[in-house]
Amino acid sequence: MPTIWHEQGFAFGFFSADRNEPPYIHVFKEDKQAKWWLDPIAEARRGGFNESDRSKVRRIIVAQREFFISRWRQHFH
């Protein structure tokens, strides 16, 4: 799994086997793992994160969305 971004203790990446899905990003921190769609931005799976962490993750995704989509496209196309 390519990890493409680290911020505030979160790691962001995607799984190579998920190539048939629309652009998304997985978020990891400790033993938690969430999944977010990137276009439009929407939470696909909470993965055990509390509301505070989910808000932080959303802000990061909003700020880095274009970068995440660009890296996703580079990897899968």
Secondary structure, DSSP 8 states (H G I E B T S, - for coil): --EEEEETTEEEE--GGGTTS-SEEEEEETTEEEEEEETTEEEEE-TT--HHHHHHHHHHHHHHHHHHHHHHHHHH-
